[in-house]
C-alpha cells in the first residue's frame, strides 16, 4: 500500500479510483466491510482502491476534552488497512483551518480535482467537512453533477453486537477483551518498548517485562492471558495491567510474564494481544499471598482457549 500525505501531486494510479472516507480507528469488522466494498468496486471498474483518513483524529483538534483514546496507533491503523488489500492511503492533516472546509469544497478539491474519483464508499456514521455536514446521503445528492457514484455501508453486526469504534472502546474499558475481539475480528493488541522496572518480579521469582506503551487505550486494570510477540518469537503470557496495589499503588503499569520464554528483553519491542481476562486487580496482605495468586493465574492461563 502506498501512503500519500498530501494530494499536491496525485500518482496517476490513484486517480479515477474508488475511495473510502473515514477515521477508521481500530480497523474493525465494520471497516473491513467498507474496504471489501471498495475493493470489489475497484475490481469491477478496473481501477485502484483508496482510503482517505485524517491525522490527528478530528476530535483531538475540535474537542480535545472529549476526544476518546484511540484504539490503534496511526502506524497500526495503516498496517491494518494495508492488510485489507487497499492500494493507497491518503492521510490528510487535520487542524482548525482544515475543519472549516465546507464539505462541497472538500469534494471538489480532494475527490474531484485531486483524485478524479469514480466512486465513494462511506460508513453510515462517517462525516466530513465543516460542521460534519458531509455524509453519504449529502454526497449522493451532488455526486451526479461530478460524475461519480456513492455507496453507503450500513451497520455491521458480529455475534449479535453492533460493531463500532465506540463499542470497542467501551468493551476494553470494561476489560471485556473477548467482546472487543469479536468486533475487531482479532485480539486487541498494544505495543511498546520493554523498559527497566524495579526488579520486583525477578525478586519474587516471577520475572516480568515492563512495557512503555505506544497505545492510548489500555484495557481495564486487571490480569489477562495474552499472546506476546518479540521479533519472530511468539509466546503466551500473563499480563498485569494495574497500579501494583501490593507495592506503591501509584503508577499504572503493563507487565508481562512470558510463559515459554527466558531471556533479556530490555530495549526490545514487545507486542501484546489480549486473549482473555483472568481476574480483577487485587491488593494482597503479603508478597507470599501475591506470589501464590500469580501462580494460580499462570495455571488458569494455561487452560484458556488460545485459538
N, C-alpha and C positions, 0 to 999 in steps of 0.2 A: 504494500500500500504506500502510495506517495503522499507525503504530508505537505500541504500548502499553507503558509502563514499569511499570505496576502494574495489578492487576485489582481495585482497590478498588471502582471503578465500571466495569462492563464495558459497552461500547456494545451496544445491542440487536442490531445486525447481526452482532456477533461471537459471540453465543450460539447454541446449537443448531448448532454448526459442526462441520466435520471438521478435526482437529488433528494436526499432526506435532510430535514432541518430539525434540530433539537439539541437539548443539553446532553441527553443520553447518559446521565450519571448512573453508574452501576452496570450498564450494558446488560440489562436483564432480559428475560424471555419475551417481554413485550417489545423491547427494542429489536430483538432477534427477528420478530415477525415483520417489523418495519424494514429491516435490512434485507430480509428474504424477498419482500415485495419489490424493493429497489433492484435487487439482483435479477429477479425474474423479468421485470420490465426492461431492464438494460439488455438482457439476452434477447427479448422479443424485438427491441428496437435496434439491436446490434450496435450498442454503444457502451459507455462506461458508467460505473456506479460511483456516486459521490455522496459523502456525508458532510454537511455544514454544521459546525458546532461553535461554541463560544468559550473564550477563556479571558478572565475568570468567569465563574458562574455568575449570571446576571444579578442574583440576589446579594452576592458579596459586594457588589457595587451599589445597588439601589437600596437595599435594606440589610446592611451588614449585621444589625442586631437580630434579624430574623433569618439570616442565611443558615441553612441546615449544614451539618457536617457532611462532606462529600463521601460517597460510598467508595469511589475509586480515586486514586491519584490520576492526574492527566496522562501520565505515562501508561498506567494500567488501562485507562479508557482507550487510548489509541491502540494498544496491543490487542485488546478485546475486539475492537471494531475491525482491525486488520484480520483477525482470526475468523470474522464473519464473511470474509471474501470481498470486502469493499475495495475499490480501486484507488480512490482518492479521499483524503480527509482534509477539509478546509477549516482552519482554525481562525476565527475572526476575533480580534481583540475587543473585549467589551469594556467600555468606560462610560462615564456620564454623557460625553458628547455623542458616542455611538447610540446610547439609549434613546436619544431624541430623534433618531432616524424614523420618519414615517414608514409604515410597512410598504406602501406603494413605491416609495423611493428605494427601499431595500430590494424590492422585487426588480425594479428597473436596473439598479446599479449592479447588484450581485448576481441575480438569477438570469436576467435577460442579457445585459451588456457583457458581463464577465464570463458567464457560463453558457450562454445561449441555450438555456435549459429546455429539454424536451418534455420532461415530466417531473412533478414534485410529489413526494410522498411524505405525509405528516401523521404523527400520532394524534389521537383525539384531544389530548391535553396540551399539545405543543402550541406555543405562541411566539411571535417575533414582532419587532417594530415598536415604535413609541406606544406606550400605554398598553402593550400586549394586544394590539388591535389585529395583528395578522394571525389568522388561524386557517385551517384547511377550507372552511366554508367561505371566508372572506377571499381567500386566494382563488377559489373556484369561480367567483363572480368576475374577476378581472383576467383570469388566465386566457380565455378565448381571444382577447384582443392582442395578446402577446404570442399566441400560437403554441401554448404548452398545456398539458393535461395535469390534473390533480387527483390524487388518491388519498383518502383519509383511512387510516388503520384504526380500528376500534379497540375497545377494551380487551385485554388478554387475560384469561383465567388459567391458573395452574393449581390442580388439586383443590378446586373449589375456592381458591383465593384470587381476588382481583390484584393483578400484578402492577405495581408502580414503585418508583423510587422511594416515595414517602412510606409505603407499606413495608418495604425492605428496611428502611431506617428504623421504623418502629420495632420491627422484629428483632433487629440487632441490639437496639437499646433495651429491649426486654430480655436479651440473652437467648432468644429463640433462634439459634443458628440453623436448625433444621428447617424452619419455615422460610428463613432467608434463602437457604439452599434451593428449596422448591421454586421460589420466584426468580432466583438468579439463573437457575439451571446449572449451578456449580457451587462448590463450597465458597463461602465468603473468605477472602484472603486479605492479609495485610503483610507488609514487608518493611524491612529496615536493616540497620547495621547492628551487629552484636557488639555491645559495649561492656566495659568492665563494671561489674557490680561491686557489692561489698563482701562478696565471697561467702555469704551465709549458707547458700545451698551446698557448696562444697564442704563447709564446716560440719553440716549435719548429714553428710553422706549422700546427698541428692543434688548433684551439680545442675545448675540451670544456665541457660543462655539468656542474658538480659538484652531486650530489643529496644533500640531507639527507632520508633515507628515513623514511617513516612506518611501513613494514613491519618486522616482526621477522625474517622469513625471507628471507635474501639468498642467491641461488644460490652455488654453489662458486666460489672465486676463478678467474678466467679472463676470456676475451674472447668476447663474444657479438654476434650480429646481433639487432636488436630494432626493433620499431616504437616511436616516441615520439609522444606527443600533448601539445601545449601549446595550451590553449583549443580552437579549431576547427582547428588545424593538426596534421596527422598526417604524419610523415615517417620514413624509415628512418634507422637509426643503428648505429654500432658502440659497444658498451658494454664498459668495462673495470671488472670487479669485482676489486679487489686491494689490495695493500699498497704498490704502486709500488716494487718492489724496486730499480729502477734509481736511485731517488732515496733517500728516507729509509727506506722499507720498514717503517713503524711502524703507520700508521693504515689501517684498511680503508676504502676509498672506492668510490663508484659514480660513474663518469664517463661521459658520453655525448657522442660526436662525431656530430652530426647531419649526414647526408649531403646533404640537399637543402634546407637552411635556413641562413640567415645573418641574425643579429640578436642583440639583447641579451635574454637570458633571465633575468637576475638577479631574484630575488624572485618569479618566476612558478612556478606549479605544473606539474610535468612528470610524465607517466605513461610507464612503460617496460613494454612487453610483449615478453617474450623469445621469439624465434623459433628460434634455433639457436646451438649452441656452436661457436666457431671454433677455439679453442686454449686450452691451459693458460696460466697466468701465467708469465712468464719474466723473468729478470734479464739485462740486456744490458751489454756491456763499455763501451759508449759511447752517448751520446744519438743519434748518427748511426745506429747499428745499431737503436736503438729506433724511430726515425722510419721507417727502411726497412721494419721489420716492420709497423708500423701501416699503412703504405701498402699492404702486401700484405694485411693484414686487411681494409682497405676494398675492395680488389679482390675478395677472396674473398666478402665480404658481398654484393657485387653479384650473385653467382651463386647465392645461397641461394634456396631455394623460399620466397617470401614469401606464398604463398597461404594 
